[in-house]
Amino acid sequence: MGIFQTRGNVEVGGRVTGNRDLITSSNLMRWLAEGKVFSAGMGCEATAIDSEAALADTTPTFGIFAPSSQSILVVPIFATFSITTEGGAAPVCQGAVTKAAATCATALTKSGTSLSKQNCNSLFTDSGEVTALHTITCSALTTADYLSMFTASAVDNSISSAGANFANTVISVDFLRHPVIIAAGAAVLFYGYTGTSDSKWFPYFQWAELTAEDIY
């Protein structure tokens, strides 16, 4: 049987099942066990967040920002946005992943209200180095500043209509199907907008904070 090295450079014998398959687990479960997966959002008792009065590149509704370090690689896992008040016209949520802060046309800066952060492994109290905000003001972005963009909308009047399809009031983004890495101050930003009165949202993010050794 072959000899392998653990991630701590300790030699161990090859571990196989009776069917001679290597015993492995997913990277995501290992990151979770090591306390490298984090989340940010709002509790059930919290007040939902108003959407923006207009779509503008300088006023994201919510988002996460990688720390300035180039050695910390942030891998977004998923984001969900529950709408508690629709606001009238069909709510829209535009999402964008930016370049590193310093390489944007105007270096990306941010301010806003912090979302609650936590480690997704209850054995750890570290909440990570990502900045998670809502009701954000950031420096102006141009088309060339985005690594990727996506748009989703909820069905018009989906909350107030009798017999409406409530499943359409949750927007979900699965980043692992379309993976990106943000670092050096780059951001994942979401712009919520409703054409009449404000819609209200509960955001939830999950991500992993890694180094290159965690990926290879």
C-alpha positions in Angstrom: 0.0 0.0 0.0 1.3 3.4 -0.9 2.5 6.0 1.6 0.9 9.4 1.5 1.6 12.7 3.3 -1.1 14.6 5.2 -1.4 18.3 4.9 0.9 18.6 7.9 3.6 16.6 6.0 3.0 13.5 8.2 3.4 10.2 6.3 0.5 7.8 6.5 -0.4 4.6 4.8 -2.8 4.7 1.9 -6.4 4.5 3.2 -8.8 2.6 1.1 -12.2 1.0 1.4 -12.9 -2.7 0.8 -13.6 -1.8 -2.8 -10.1 -0.2 -3.1 -11.4 3.3 -3.4 -9.5 6.2 -1.9 -11.4 7.7 1.1 -11.7 11.4 0.4 -14.0 14.3 1.5 -14.9 17.5 -0.4 -12.7 20.6 0.0 -15.8 22.5 1.3 -16.3 20.1 4.2 -12.6 20.3 5.1 -12.7 24.1 5.0 -15.8 23.9 7.2 -14.1 21.6 9.7 -11.1 23.8 9.8 -13.2 26.9 10.6 -12.6 28.6 7.3 -16.2 29.0 6.2 -18.1 32.1 7.3 -21.5 33.7 6.9 -23.1 37.1 7.3 -26.7 38.2 7.4 -29.6 39.1 9.7 -31.5 37.3 12.5 -35.1 36.4 12.3 -36.0 39.3 14.6 -34.1 41.9 12.6 -35.6 44.7 10.5 -35.4 44.0 6.8 -33.3 46.3 4.6 -34.8 48.9 2.2 -33.9 48.6 -1.4 -32.4 51.6 -3.2 -34.5 54.4 -4.6 -32.6 54.0 -7.9 -30.0 51.8 -9.4 -26.6 53.5 -9.1 -23.1 52.0 -9.1 -22.2 54.0 -5.9 -25.0 52.6 -3.7 -25.1 48.8 -3.5 -27.8 47.5 -1.2 -25.5 44.8 0.3 -22.2 43.1 -0.3 -19.0 41.5 0.9 -15.5 42.9 0.5 -12.3 40.9 0.6 -9.6 42.1 2.9 -6.8 44.1 1.4 -4.3 41.2 1.7 -3.4 39.5 -1.6 -2.7 36.2 0.3 -6.3 35.8 1.6 -8.5 34.3 -1.2 -12.2 34.7 -0.6 -14.3 32.0 -2.3 -18.0 33.0 -2.3 -20.2 30.0 -1.8 -23.8 31.3 -2.1 -26.0 34.2 -1.4 -29.8 34.4 -0.8 -32.1 37.4 -0.5 -35.5 37.0 1.0 -38.1 39.7 0.2 -40.3 40.5 3.1 -42.1 43.5 1.5 -42.3 43.5 -2.3 -42.9 47.2 -2.8 -45.2 47.1 -5.8 -43.4 46.6 -9.1 -41.2 43.6 -9.8 -38.1 43.8 -7.5 -34.8 43.5 -9.3 -31.5 42.5 -7.8 -28.4 43.1 -9.9 -25.1 41.5 -8.8 -21.6 42.2 -9.6 -18.1 40.8 -8.8 -15.4 43.5 -9.0 -11.7 43.5 -9.7 -9.2 44.0 -6.9 -9.8 47.4 -5.3 -6.6 49.1 -6.5 -7.2 48.0 -10.1 -10.7 49.5 -10.5 -10.8 52.7 -12.5 -11.3 54.6 -9.2 -9.8 52.5 -6.4 -12.7 50.8 -4.7 -13.6 52.2 -1.3 -16.7 51.5 0.8 -18.8 52.5 3.8 -22.0 51.2 5.2 -23.7 49.3 8.0 -22.2 46.0 9.2 -24.1 42.7 8.7 -23.7 40.2 11.5 -20.8 37.8 10.8 -20.1 34.3 12.2 -18.1 31.2 11.7 -20.1 28.4 10.2 -18.4 25.9 12.5 -19.9 26.5 16.0 -16.6 25.3 17.6 -14.9 28.5 16.3 -15.5 32.1 17.3 -13.4 33.7 14.6 -15.7 35.7 12.2 -13.1 36.1 9.5 -11.6 39.1 7.7 -14.2 39.8 5.0 -16.2 43.0 5.5 -20.0 42.4 5.1 -22.2 45.5 4.7 -25.6 46.8 3.8 -26.8 50.2 2.7 -23.4 50.8 1.1 -21.7 53.8 -0.4 -18.7 52.9 -2.6 -16.6 54.6 -5.2 -17.9 54.8 -8.7 -17.5 51.7 -10.9 -17.2 51.4 -14.6 -18.0 48.5 -16.9 -14.3 47.5 -17.0 -14.3 47.1 -13.2 -16.5 44.0 -13.1 -15.3 40.4 -13.3 -18.8 39.2 -13.7 -22.4 40.4 -13.5 -25.8 38.7 -13.1 -29.4 39.9 -12.6 -32.5 38.3 -11.0 -36.0 39.5 -10.3 -39.0 38.4 -8.2 -42.5 38.0 -9.7 -44.5 41.2 -9.6 -46.9 41.4 -6.7 -45.8 37.9 -5.5 -46.5 38.6 -1.8 -49.7 40.6 -1.9 -51.6 38.5 -4.5 -53.9 35.8 -3.3 -52.5 32.3 -4.1 -49.1 33.8 -5.2 -46.0 31.7 -5.7 -44.0 32.6 -2.6 -41.0 30.6 -3.8 -40.3 33.5 -6.3 -39.7 35.9 -3.4 -36.3 34.4 -2.7 -33.3 35.2 -5.0 -30.4 32.7 -4.7 -27.0 32.8 -6.2 -24.8 29.6 -6.2 -21.3 30.7 -6.7 -19.8 27.2 -6.7 -21.5 26.6 -10.1 -19.9 29.7 -11.5 -16.8 30.0 -9.2 -15.0 33.3 -8.6 -12.2 34.3 -6.2 -12.0 37.8 -4.7 -8.9 39.2 -3.0 -7.1 42.5 -2.4 -10.3 44.5 -1.6 -12.4 43.1 -4.4 -16.1 42.8 -3.7 -19.3 41.0 -4.5 -22.1 43.6 -4.6 -25.9 43.4 -5.0 -28.1 46.3 -6.0 -31.8 45.9 -5.0 -34.3 48.1 -6.6 -38.1 48.3 -7.0 -39.8 50.7 -9.4 -42.5 52.1 -7.0 -42.1 52.0 -3.2 -39.2 50.2 -1.5 -39.0 46.5 -1.3 -37.4 45.1 1.9 -34.8 42.3 1.9 -33.1 39.9 4.3 -29.6 39.1 2.8 -27.5 36.1 3.7 -24.0 35.3 2.4 -21.6 32.4 2.9 -18.0 32.3 1.8 -14.6 30.6 2.6 -11.4 32.5 3.5 -8.4 30.5 2.2 -4.8 30.7 1.2 -3.4 29.2 -2.0 -2.4 26.0 0.0 -6.1 25.3 0.7 -7.0 25.1 -2.9 -4.2 23.1 -4.5 
